[in-house]
Amino acid sequence: MPAMTMVFKAADPKLLDGLKQGDKVRFRAEAQNGVFTVTAIETAP
């Protein structure tokens, strides 16, 4: 997908440690209680 801005909840805030605004990432999001929640994330090449 092209670059975009979207809002997701992090399952654990520690998942975001080391990331900064503008980083390209790959992530997994799952619907939990009607909210898309990031369950895994890593920087993308």
mmCIF entry with sequence, helices, sheets and N, C-alpha, C, O atoms, coordinates in Angstrom:
data_MODEL
# 
_entry.id   MODEL 
# 
_entity.id                         1 
_entity.type                       polymer 
_entity.pdbx_number_of_molecules   1 
# 
_entity_poly.entity_id                      1 
_entity_poly.type                           'polypeptide(L)' 
_entity_poly.nstd_linkage                   no 
_entity_poly.nstd_monomer                   no 
_entity_poly.pdbx_seq_one_letter_code       MPAMTMVFKAADPKLLDGLKQGDKVRFRAEAQNGVFTVTAIETAP 
_entity_poly.pdbx_seq_one_letter_code_can   MPAMTMVFKAADPKLLDGLKQGDKVRFRAEAQNGVFTVTAIETAP 
_entity_poly.pdbx_strand_id                 A 
# 
loop_
_entity_poly_seq.entity_id 
_entity_poly_seq.num 
_entity_poly_seq.mon_id 
_entity_poly_seq.hetero 
1 1  MET n 
1 2  PRO n 
1 3  ALA n 
1 4  MET n 
1 5  THR n 
1 6  MET n 
1 7  VAL n 
1 8  PHE n 
1 9  LYS n 
1 10 ALA n 
1 11 ALA n 
1 12 ASP n 
1 13 PRO n 
1 14 LYS n 
1 15 LEU n 
1 16 LEU n 
1 17 ASP n 
1 18 GLY n 
1 19 LEU n 
1 20 LYS n 
1 21 GLN n 
1 22 GLY n 
1 23 ASP n 
1 24 LYS n 
1 25 VAL n 
1 26 ARG n 
1 27 PHE n 
1 28 ARG n 
1 29 ALA n 
1 30 GLU n 
1 31 ALA n 
1 32 GLN n 
1 33 ASN n 
1 34 GLY n 
1 35 VAL n 
1 36 PHE n 
1 37 THR n 
1 38 VAL n 
1 39 THR n 
1 40 ALA n 
1 41 ILE n 
1 42 GLU n 
1 43 THR n 
1 44 ALA n 
1 45 PRO n 
# 
_struct_asym.id          A 
_struct_asym.entity_id   1 
# 
_struct_conf.conf_type_id            HELX_P 
_struct_conf.id                      HELX_P1 
_struct_conf.pdbx_PDB_helix_id       AA1 
_struct_conf.beg_label_comp_id       PRO 
_struct_conf.beg_label_asym_id       A 
_struct_conf.beg_label_seq_id        13 
_struct_conf.pdbx_beg_PDB_ins_code   ? 
_struct_conf.end_label_comp_id       LEU 
_struct_conf.end_label_asym_id       A 
_struct_conf.end_label_seq_id        16 
_struct_conf.pdbx_end_PDB_ins_code   ? 
_struct_conf.beg_auth_comp_id        PRO 
_struct_conf.beg_auth_asym_id        A 
_struct_conf.beg_auth_seq_id         13 
_struct_conf.end_auth_comp_id        LEU 
_struct_conf.end_auth_asym_id        A 
_struct_conf.end_auth_seq_id         16 
_struct_conf.pdbx_PDB_helix_class    5 
_struct_conf.details                 ? 
_struct_conf.pdbx_PDB_helix_length   4 
# 
_struct_conf_type.id          HELX_P 
_struct_conf_type.criteria    ? 
_struct_conf_type.reference   ? 
# 
_struct_sheet.id               AA1 
_struct_sheet.type             ? 
_struct_sheet.number_strands   3 
_struct_sheet.details          ? 
# 
loop_
_struct_sheet_order.sheet_id 
_struct_sheet_order.range_id_1 
_struct_sheet_order.range_id_2 
_struct_sheet_order.offset 
_struct_sheet_order.sense 
AA1 1 2 ? parallel      
AA1 2 3 ? anti-parallel 
# 
loop_
_struct_sheet_range.sheet_id 
_struct_sheet_range.id 
_struct_sheet_range.beg_label_comp_id 
_struct_sheet_range.beg_label_asym_id 
_struct_sheet_range.beg_label_seq_id 
_struct_sheet_range.pdbx_beg_PDB_ins_code 
_struct_sheet_range.end_label_comp_id 
_struct_sheet_range.end_label_asym_id 
_struct_sheet_range.end_label_seq_id 
_struct_sheet_range.pdbx_end_PDB_ins_code 
_struct_sheet_range.beg_auth_comp_id 
_struct_sheet_range.beg_auth_asym_id 
_struct_sheet_range.beg_auth_seq_id 
_struct_sheet_range.end_auth_comp_id 
_struct_sheet_range.end_auth_asym_id 
_struct_sheet_range.end_auth_seq_id 
AA1 1 LYS A 9  ? ALA A 10 ? LYS A 9  ALA A 10 
AA1 2 VAL A 35 ? THR A 43 ? VAL A 35 THR A 43 
AA1 3 VAL A 25 ? GLN A 32 ? VAL A 25 GLN A 32 
# 
loop_
_atom_site.group_PDB 
_atom_site.id 
_atom_site.type_symbol 
_atom_site.label_atom_id 
_atom_site.label_alt_id 
_atom_site.label_comp_id 
_atom_site.label_asym_id 
_atom_site.label_entity_id 
_atom_site.label_seq_id 
_atom_site.pdbx_PDB_ins_code 
_atom_site.Cartn_x 
_atom_site.Cartn_y 
_atom_site.Cartn_z 
_atom_site.occupancy 
_atom_site.B_iso_or_equiv 
_atom_site.pdbx_formal_charge 
_atom_site.auth_seq_id 
_atom_site.auth_comp_id 
_atom_site.auth_asym_id 
_atom_site.auth_atom_id 
_atom_site.pdbx_PDB_model_num 
ATOM 1   N N  . MET A 1 1  ? 0.840   -1.179 0.000  1.00 0.00 ? 1  MET A N  1 
ATOM 2   C CA . MET A 1 1  ? 0.000   0.000  0.000  1.00 0.00 ? 1  MET A CA 1 
ATOM 3   C C  . MET A 1 1  ? 0.885   1.242  0.000  1.00 0.00 ? 1  MET A C  1 
ATOM 4   O O  . MET A 1 1  ? 2.017   1.202  0.482  1.00 0.00 ? 1  MET A O  1 
ATOM 5   N N  . PRO A 1 2  ? 0.377   2.328  -0.533 1.00 0.00 ? 2  PRO A N  1 
ATOM 6   C CA . PRO A 1 2  ? 1.147   3.566  -0.442 1.00 0.00 ? 2  PRO A CA 1 
ATOM 7   C C  . PRO A 1 2  ? 1.164   4.063  0.996  1.00 0.00 ? 2  PRO A C  1 
ATOM 8   O O  . PRO A 1 2  ? 0.350   3.642  1.818  1.00 0.00 ? 2  PRO A O  1 
ATOM 9   N N  . ALA A 1 3  ? 2.099   4.964  1.294  1.00 0.00 ? 3  ALA A N  1 
ATOM 10  C CA . ALA A 1 3  ? 2.199   5.521  2.647  1.00 0.00 ? 3  ALA A CA 1 
ATOM 11  C C  . ALA A 1 3  ? 0.894   6.197  3.031  1.00 0.00 ? 3  ALA A C  1 
ATOM 12  O O  . ALA A 1 3  ? 0.243   6.841  2.208  1.00 0.00 ? 3  ALA A O  1 
ATOM 13  N N  . MET A 1 4  ? 0.521   6.039  4.305  1.00 0.00 ? 4  MET A N  1 
ATOM 14  C CA . MET A 1 4  ? -0.703  6.650  4.801  1.00 0.00 ? 4  MET A CA 1 
ATOM 15  C C  . MET A 1 4  ? -0.610  6.771  6.312  1.00 0.00 ? 4  MET A C  1 
ATOM 16  O O  . MET A 1 4  ? 0.279   6.193  6.938  1.00 0.00 ? 4  MET A O  1 
ATOM 17  N N  . THR A 1 5  ? -1.514  7.509  6.880  1.00 0.00 ? 5  THR A N  1 
ATOM 18  C CA . THR A 1 5  ? -1.603  7.637  8.324  1.00 0.00 ? 5  THR A CA 1 
ATOM 19  C C  . THR A 1 5  ? -2.893  7.000  8.788  1.00 0.00 ? 5  THR A C  1 
ATOM 20  O O  . THR A 1 5  ? -3.972  7.309  8.281  1.00 0.00 ? 5  THR A O  1 
ATOM 21  N N  . MET A 1 6  ? -2.775  6.102  9.762  1.00 0.00 ? 6  MET A N  1 
ATOM 22  C CA . MET A 1 6  ? -3.935  5.439  10.341 1.00 0.00 ? 6  MET A CA 1 
ATOM 23  C C  . MET A 1 6  ? -3.711  5.356  11.847 1.00 0.00 ? 6  MET A C  1 
ATOM 24  O O  . MET A 1 6  ? -2.569  5.392  12.307 1.00 0.00 ? 6  MET A O  1 
ATOM 25  N N  . VAL A 1 7  ? -4.775  5.247  12.605 1.00 0.00 ? 7  VAL A N  1 
ATOM 26  C CA . VAL A 1 7  ? -4.669  5.165  14.060 1.00 0.00 ? 7  VAL A CA 1 
ATOM 27  C C  . VAL A 1 7  ? -5.051  3.761  14.511 1.00 0.00 ? 7  VAL A C  1 
ATOM 28  O O  . VAL A 1 7  ? -6.113  3.246  14.159 1.00 0.00 ? 7  VAL A O  1 
ATOM 29  N N  . PHE A 1 8  ? -4.166  3.153  15.297 1.00 0.00 ? 8  PHE A N  1 
ATOM 30  C CA . PHE A 1 8  ? -4.398  1.835  15.867 1.00 0.00 ? 8  PHE A CA 1 
ATOM 31  C C  . PHE A 1 8  ? -4.032  1.883  17.339 1.00 0.00 ? 8  PHE A C  1 
ATOM 32  O O  . PHE A 1 8  ? -3.243  2.726  17.764 1.00 0.00 ? 8  PHE A O  1 
ATOM 33  N N  . LYS A 1 9  ? -4.602  0.983  18.108 1.00 0.00 ? 9  LYS A N  1 
ATOM 34  C CA . LYS A 1 9  ? -4.234  0.812  19.513 1.00 0.00 ? 9  LYS A CA 1 
ATOM 35  C C  . LYS A 1 9  ? -3.114  -0.220 19.562 1.00 0.00 ? 9  LYS A C  1 
ATOM 36  O O  . LYS A 1 9  ? -3.139  -1.185 18.798 1.00 0.00 ? 9  LYS A O  1 
ATOM 37  N N  . ALA A 1 10 ? -2.137  -0.039 20.440 1.00 0.00 ? 10 ALA A N  1 
ATOM 38  C CA . ALA A 1 10 ? -1.079  -1.030 20.633 1.00 0.00 ? 10 ALA A CA 1 
ATOM 39  C C  . ALA A 1 10 ? -1.480  -1.979 21.755 1.00 0.00 ? 10 ALA A C  1 
ATOM 40  O O  . ALA A 1 10 ? -1.880  -1.533 22.831 1.00 0.00 ? 10 ALA A O  1 
ATOM 41  N N  . ALA A 1 11 ? -1.377  -3.277 21.514 1.00 0.00 ? 11 ALA A N  1 
ATOM 42  C CA . ALA A 1 11 ? -1.713  -4.263 22.537 1.00 0.00 ? 11 ALA A CA 1 
ATOM 43  C C  . ALA A 1 11 ? -0.826  -4.066 23.762 1.00 0.00 ? 11 ALA A C  1 
ATOM 44  O O  . ALA A 1 11 ? -1.283  -4.211 24.896 1.00 0.00 ? 11 ALA A O  1 
ATOM 45  N N  . ASP A 1 12 ? 0.440   -3.737 23.530 1.00 0.00 ? 12 ASP A N  1 
ATOM 46  C CA . ASP A 1 12 ? 1.397   -3.467 24.608 1.00 0.00 ? 12 ASP A CA 1 
ATOM 47  C C  . ASP A 1 12 ? 2.210   -2.250 24.176 1.00 0.00 ? 12 ASP A C  1 
ATOM 48  O O  . ASP A 1 12 ? 2.876   -2.304 23.142 1.00 0.00 ? 12 ASP A O  1 
ATOM 49  N N  . PRO A 1 13 ? 2.179   -1.167 24.926 1.00 0.00 ? 13 PRO A N  1 
ATOM 50  C CA . PRO A 1 13 ? 2.926   0.032  24.544 1.00 0.00 ? 13 PRO A CA 1 
ATOM 51  C C  . PRO A 1 13 ? 4.418   -0.217 24.303 1.00 0.00 ? 13 PRO A C  1 
ATOM 52  O O  . PRO A 1 13 ? 5.057   0.545  23.578 1.00 0.00 ? 13 PRO A O  1 
ATOM 53  N N  . LYS A 1 14 ? 4.976   -1.263 24.895 1.00 0.00 ? 14 LYS A N  1 
ATOM 54  C CA . LYS A 1 14 ? 6.391   -1.579 24.691 1.00 0.00 ? 14 LYS A CA 1 
ATOM 55  C C  . LYS A 1 14 ? 6.680   -1.980 23.248 1.00 0.00 ? 14 LYS A C  1 
ATOM 56  O O  . LYS A 1 14 ? 7.832   -1.941 22.816 1.00 0.00 ? 14 LYS A O  1 
ATOM 57  N N  . LEU A 1 15 ? 5.640   -2.367 22.491 1.00 0.00 ? 15 LEU A N  1 
ATOM 58  C CA . LEU A 1 15 ? 5.823   -2.688 21.074 1.00 0.00 ? 15 LEU A CA 1 
ATOM 59  C C  . LEU A 1 15 ? 6.369   -1.479 20.308 1.00 0.00 ? 15 LEU A C  1 
ATOM 60  O O  . LEU A 1 15 ? 7.031   -1.639 19.282 1.00 0.00 ? 15 LEU A O  1 
ATOM 61  N N  . LEU A 1 16 ? 6.092   -0.280 20.805 1.00 0.00 ? 16 LEU A N  1 
ATOM 62  C CA . LEU A 1 16 ? 6.460   0.943  20.107 1.00 0.00 ? 16 LEU A CA 1 
ATOM 63  C C  . LEU A 1 16 ? 7.847   1.458  20.479 1.00 0.00 ? 16 LEU A C  1 
ATOM 64  O O  . LEU A 1 16 ? 8.334   2.413  19.874 1.00 0.00 ? 16 LEU A O  1 
ATOM 65  N N  . ASP A 1 17 ? 8.490   0.831  21.473 1.00 0.00 ? 17 ASP A N  1 
ATOM 66  C CA . ASP A 1 17 ? 9.831   1.249  21.876 1.00 0.00 ? 17 ASP A CA 1 
ATOM 67  C C  . ASP A 1 17 ? 10.775  1.177  20.676 1.00 0.00 ? 17 ASP A C  1 
ATOM 68  O O  . ASP A 1 17 ? 10.792  0.186  19.945 1.00 0.00 ? 17 ASP A O  1 
ATOM 69  N N  . GLY A 1 18 ? 11.545  2.219  20.487 1.00 0.00 ? 18 GLY A N  1 
ATOM 70  C CA . GLY A 1 18 ? 12.530  2.244  19.403 1.00 0.00 ? 18 GLY A CA 1 
ATOM 71  C C  . GLY A 1 18 ? 11.979  2.734  18.078 1.00 0.00 ? 18 GLY A C  1 
ATOM 72  O O  . GLY A 1 18 ? 12.751  2.942  17.143 1.00 0.00 ? 18 GLY A O  1 
ATOM 73  N N  . LEU A 1 19 ? 10.678  2.926  17.963 1.00 0.00 ? 19 LEU A N  1 
ATOM 74  C CA . LEU A 1 19 ? 10.095  3.447  16.736 1.00 0.00 ? 19 LEU A CA 1 
ATOM 75  C C  . LEU A 1 19 ? 9.943   4.955  16.850 1.00 0.00 ? 19 LEU A C  1 
ATOM 76  O O  . LEU A 1 19 ? 9.742   5.493  17.938 1.00 0.00 ? 19 LEU A O  1 
ATOM 77  N N  . LYS A 1 20 ? 10.042  5.631  15.706 1.00 0.00 ? 20 LYS A N  1 
ATOM 78  C CA . LYS A 1 20 ? 9.827   7.077  15.711 1.00 0.00 ? 20 LYS A CA 1 
ATOM 79  C C  . LYS A 1 20 ? 8.929   7.462  14.546 1.00 0.00 ? 20 LYS A C  1 
ATOM 80  O O  . LYS A 1 20 ? 8.780   6.714  13.580 1.00 0.00 ? 20 LYS A O  1 
ATOM 81  N N  . GLN A 1 21 ? 8.347   8.617  14.655 1.00 0.00 ? 21 GLN A N  1 
ATOM 82  C CA . GLN A 1 21 ? 7.457   9.104  13.606 1.00 0.00 ? 21 GLN A CA 1 
ATOM 83  C C  . GLN A 1 21 ? 8.191   9.095  12.275 1.00 0.00 ? 21 GLN A C  1 
ATOM 84  O O  . GLN A 1 21 ? 9.339   9.531  12.186 1.00 0.00 ? 21 GLN A O  1 
ATOM 85  N N  . GLY A 1 22 ? 7.528   8.601  11.251 1.00 0.00 ? 22 GLY A N  1 
ATOM 86  C CA . GLY A 1 22 ? 8.107   8.558  9.914  1.00 0.00 ? 22 GLY A CA 1 
ATOM 87  C C  . GLY A 1 22 ? 8.758   7.230  9.569  1.00 0.00 ? 22 GLY A C  1 
ATOM 88  O O  . GLY A 1 22 ? 9.062   6.987  8.401  1.00 0.00 ? 22 GLY A O  1 
ATOM 89  N N  . ASP A 1 23 ? 8.985   6.353  10.562 1.00 0.00 ? 23 ASP A N  1 
ATOM 90  C CA . ASP A 1 23 ? 9.560   5.037  10.278 1.00 0.00 ? 23 ASP A CA 1 
ATOM 91  C C  . ASP A 1 23 ? 8.607   4.232  9.395  1.00 0.00 ? 23 ASP A C  1 
ATOM 92  O O  . ASP A 1 23 ? 7.389   4.289  9.565  1.00 0.00 ? 23 ASP A O  1 
ATOM 93  N N  . LYS A 1 24 ? 9.173   3.488  8.457  1.00 0.00 ? 24 LYS A N  1 
ATOM 94  C CA . LYS A 1 24 ? 8.380   2.536  7.693  1.00 0.00 ? 24 LYS A CA 1 
ATOM 95  C C  . LYS A 1 24 ? 8.323   1.262  8.520  1.00 0.00 ? 24 LYS A C  1 
ATOM 96  O O  . LYS A 1 24 ? 9.342   0.797  9.029  1.00 0.00 ? 24 LYS A O  1 
ATOM 97  N N  . VAL A 1 25 ? 7.125   0.701  8.651  1.00 0.00 ? 25 VAL A N  1 
ATOM 98  C CA . VAL A 1 25 ? 6.959   -0.481 9.497  1.00 0.00 ? 25 VAL A CA 1 
ATOM 99  C C  . VAL A 1 25 ? 6.129   -1.549 8.807  1.00 0.00 ? 25 VAL A C  1 
ATOM 100 O O  . VAL A 1 25 ? 5.388   -1.285 7.860  1.00 0.00 ? 25 VAL A O  1 
ATOM 101 N N  . ARG A 1 26 ? 6.277   -2.752 9.310  1.00 0.00 ? 26 ARG A N  1 
ATOM 102 C CA . ARG A 1 26 ? 5.396   -3.876 8.988  1.00 0.00 ? 26 ARG A CA 1 
ATOM 103 C C  . ARG A 1 26 ? 4.752   -4.244 10.313 1.00 0.00 ? 26 ARG A C  1 
ATOM 104 O O  . ARG A 1 26 ? 5.416   -4.268 11.349 1.00 0.00 ? 26 ARG A O  1 
ATOM 105 N N  . PHE A 1 27 ? 3.456   -4.532 10.275 1.00 0.00 ? 27 PHE A N  1 
ATOM 106 C CA . PHE A 1 27 ? 2.783   -4.835 11.524 1.00 0.00 ? 27 PHE A CA 1 
ATOM 107 C C  . PHE A 1 27 ? 1.644   -5.801 11.312 1.00 0.00 ? 27 PHE A C  1 
ATOM 108 O O  . PHE A 1 27 ? 1.175   -6.006 10.192 1.00 0.00 ? 27 PHE A O  1 
ATOM 109 N N  . ARG A 1 28 ? 1.207   -6.390 12.407 1.00 0.00 ? 28 ARG A N  1 
ATOM 110 C CA . ARG A 1 28 ? 0.030   -7.266 12.407 1.00 0.00 ? 28 ARG A CA 1 
ATOM 111 C C  . ARG A 1 28 ? -0.986  -6.615 13.322 1.00 0.00 ? 28 ARG A C  1 
ATOM 112 O O  . ARG A 1 28 ? -0.670  -6.253 14.456 1.00 0.00 ? 28 ARG A O  1 
ATOM 113 N N  . ALA A 1 29 ? -2.209  -6.464 12.830 1.00 0.00 ? 29 ALA A N  1 
ATOM 114 C CA . ALA A 1 29 ? -3.300  -5.908 13.634 1.00 0.00 ? 29 ALA A CA 1 
ATOM 115 C C  . ALA A 1 29 ? -4.445  -6.902 13.648 1.00 0.00 ? 29 ALA A C  1 
ATOM 116 O O  . ALA A 1 29 ? -4.743  -7.545 12.641 1.00 0.00 ? 29 ALA A O  1 
ATOM 117 N N  . GLU A 1 30 ? -5.076  -7.016 14.790 1.00 0.00 ? 30 GLU A N  1 
ATOM 118 C CA . GLU A 1 30 ? -6.209  -7.916 14.957 1.00 0.00 ? 30 GLU A CA 1 
ATOM 119 C C  . GLU A 1 30 ? -7.375  -7.138 15.550 1.00 0.00 ? 30 GLU A C  1 
ATOM 120 O O  . GLU A 1 30 ? -7.175  -6.204 16.327 1.00 0.00 ? 30 GLU A O  1 
ATOM 121 N N  . ALA A 1 31 ? -8.578  -7.519 15.188 1.00 0.00 ? 31 ALA A N  1 
ATOM 122 C CA . ALA A 1 31 ? -9.759  -6.900 15.775 1.00 0.00 ? 31 ALA A CA 1 
ATOM 123 C C  . ALA A 1 31 ? -9.953  -7.480 17.171 1.00 0.00 ? 31 ALA A C  1 
ATOM 124 O O  . ALA A 1 31 ? -10.144 -8.686 17.330 1.00 0.00 ? 31 ALA A O  1 
ATOM 125 N N  . GLN A 1 32 ? -9.903  -6.620 18.174 1.00 0.00 ? 32 GLN A N  1 
ATOM 126 C CA . GLN A 1 32 ? -10.110 -7.042 19.555 1.00 0.00 ? 32 GLN A CA 1 
ATOM 127 C C  . GLN A 1 32 ? -11.166 -6.126 20.162 1.00 0.00 ? 32 GLN A C  1 
ATOM 128 O O  . GLN A 1 32 ? -10.954 -4.921 20.303 1.00 0.00 ? 32 GLN A O  1 
ATOM 129 N N  . ASN A 1 33 ? -12.285 -6.703 20.512 1.00 0.00 ? 33 ASN A N  1 
ATOM 130 C CA . ASN A 1 33 ? -13.397 -5.930 21.083 1.00 0.00 ? 33 ASN A CA 1 
ATOM 131 C C  . ASN A 1 33 ? -13.813 -4.775 20.174 1.00 0.00 ? 33 ASN A C  1 
ATOM 132 O O  . ASN A 1 33 ? -14.133 -3.686 20.651 1.00 0.00 ? 33 ASN A O  1 
ATOM 133 N N  . GLY A 1 34 ? -13.807 -5.018 18.868 1.00 0.00 ? 34 GLY A N  1 
ATOM 134 C CA . GLY A 1 34 ? -14.242 -4.008 17.911 1.00 0.00 ? 34 GLY A CA 1 
ATOM 135 C C  . GLY A 1 34 ? -13.220 -2.934 17.593 1.00 0.00 ? 34 GLY A C  1 
ATOM 136 O O  . GLY A 1 34 ? -13.541 -1.962 16.909 1.00 0.00 ? 34 GLY A O  1 
ATOM 137 N N  . VAL A 1 35 ? -11.986 -3.092 18.079 1.00 0.00 ? 35 VAL A N  1 
ATOM 138 C CA . VAL A 1 35 ? -10.925 -2.104 17.842 1.00 0.00 ? 35 VAL A CA 1 
ATOM 139 C C  . VAL A 1 35 ? -9.751  -2.817 17.186 1.00 0.00 ? 35 VAL A C  1 
ATOM 140 O O  . VAL A 1 35 ? -9.340  -3.884 17.644 1.00 0.00 ? 35 VAL A O  1 
ATOM 141 N N  . PHE A 1 36 ? -9.205  -2.236 16.112 1.00 0.00 ? 36 PHE A N  1 
ATOM 142 C CA . PHE A 1 36 ? -8.007  -2.816 15.513 1.00 0.00 ? 36 PHE A CA 1 
ATOM 143 C C  . PHE A 1 36 ? -6.828  -2.532 16.424 1.00 0.00 ? 36 PHE A C  1 
ATOM 144 O O  . PHE A 1 36 ? -6.533  -1.382 16.752 1.00 0.00 ? 36 PHE A O  1 
ATOM 145 N N  . THR A 1 37 ? -6.156  -3.612 16.830 1.00 0.00 ? 37 THR A N  1 
ATOM 146 C CA . THR A 1 37 ? -5.074  -3.530 17.801 1.00 0.00 ? 37 THR A CA 1 
ATOM 147 C C  . THR A 1 37 ? -3.810  -4.130 17.211 1.00 0.00 ? 37 THR A C  1 
ATOM 148 O O  . THR A 1 37 ? -3.833  -5.243 16.685 1.00 0.00 ? 37 THR A O  1 
ATOM 149 N N  . VAL A 1 38 ? -2.699  -3.392 17.297 1.00 0.00 ? 38 VAL A N  1 
ATOM 150 C CA . VAL A 1 38 ? -1.411  -3.878 16.810 1.00 0.00 ? 38 VAL A CA 1 
ATOM 151 C C  . VAL A 1 38 ? -0.886  -4.903 17.793 1.00 0.00 ? 38 VAL A C  1 
ATOM 152 O O  . VAL A 1 38 ? -0.732  -4.622 18.982 1.00 0.00 ? 38 VAL A O  1 
ATOM 153 N N  . THR A 1 39 ? -0.610  -6.107 17.283 1.00 0.00 ? 39 THR A N  1 
ATOM 154 C CA . THR A 1 39 ? -0.104  -7.182 18.133 1.00 0.00 ? 39 THR A CA 1 
ATOM 155 C C  . THR A 1 39 ? 1.365   -7.494 17.850 1.00 0.00 ? 39 THR A C  1 
ATOM 156 O O  . THR A 1 39 ? 2.017   -8.163 18.651 1.00 0.00 ? 39 THR A O  1 
ATOM 157 N N  . ALA A 1 40 ? 1.897   -7.015 16.711 1.00 0.00 ? 40 ALA A N  1 
ATOM 158 C CA . ALA A 1 40 ? 3.311   -7.200 16.365 1.00 0.00 ? 40 ALA A CA 1 
ATOM 159 C C  . ALA A 1 40 ? 3.704   -6.075 15.417 1.00 0.00 ? 40 ALA A C  1 
ATOM 160 O O  . ALA A 1 40 ? 2.909   -5.668 14.570 1.00 0.00 ? 40 ALA A O  1 
ATOM 161 N N  . ILE A 1 41 ? 4.940   -5.568 15.559 1.00 0.00 ? 41 ILE A N  1 
ATOM 162 C CA . ILE A 1 41 ? 5.407   -4.499 14.686 1.00 0.00 ? 41 ILE A CA 1 
ATOM 163 C C  . ILE A 1 41 ? 6.914   -4.545 14.584 1.00 0.00 ? 41 ILE A C  1 
ATOM 164 O O  . ILE A 1 41 ? 7.593   -4.857 15.562 1.00 0.00 ? 41 ILE A O  1 
ATOM 165 N N  . GLU A 1 42 ? 7.455   -4.234 13.399 1.00 0.00 ? 42 GLU A N  1 
ATOM 166 C CA . GLU A 1 42 ? 8.894   -4.152 13.179 1.00 0.00 ? 42 GLU A CA 1 
ATOM 167 C C  . GLU A 1 42 ? 9.174   -3.132 12.090 1.00 0.00 ? 42 GLU A C  1 
ATOM 168 O O  . GLU A 1 42 ? 8.301   -2.839 11.273 1.00 0.00 ? 42 GLU A O  1 
ATOM 169 N N  . THR A 1 43 ? 10.387  -2.588 12.073 1.00 0.00 ? 43 THR A N  1 
ATOM 170 C CA . THR A 1 43 ? 10.730  -1.634 11.021 1.00 0.00 ? 43 THR A CA 1 
ATOM 171 C C  . THR A 1 43 ? 10.863  -2.403 9.712  1.00 0.00 ? 43 THR A C  1 
ATOM 172 O O  . THR A 1 43 ? 11.282  -3.560 9.692  1.00 0.00 ? 43 THR A O  1 
ATOM 173 N N  . ALA A 1 44 ? 10.502  -1.745 8.633  1.00 0.00 ? 44 ALA A N  1 
ATOM 174 C CA . ALA A 1 44 ? 10.550  -2.348 7.301  1.00 0.00 ? 44 ALA A CA 1 
ATOM 175 C C  . ALA A 1 44 ? 11.791  -1.842 6.576  1.00 0.00 ? 44 ALA A C  1 
ATOM 176 O O  . ALA A 1 44 ? 12.235  -0.718 6.810  1.00 0.00 ? 44 ALA A O  1 
ATOM 177 N N  . PRO A 1 45 ? 12.344  -2.661 5.707  1.00 0.00 ? 45 PRO A N  1 
ATOM 178 C CA . PRO A 1 45 ? 13.512  -2.219 4.927  1.00 0.00 ? 45 PRO A CA 1 
ATOM 179 C C  . PRO A 1 45 ? 13.180  -1.094 3.973  1.00 0.00 ? 45 PRO A C  1 
ATOM 180 O O  . PRO A 1 45 ? 14.057  -0.617 3.252  1.00 0.00 ? 45 PRO A O  1 
# 
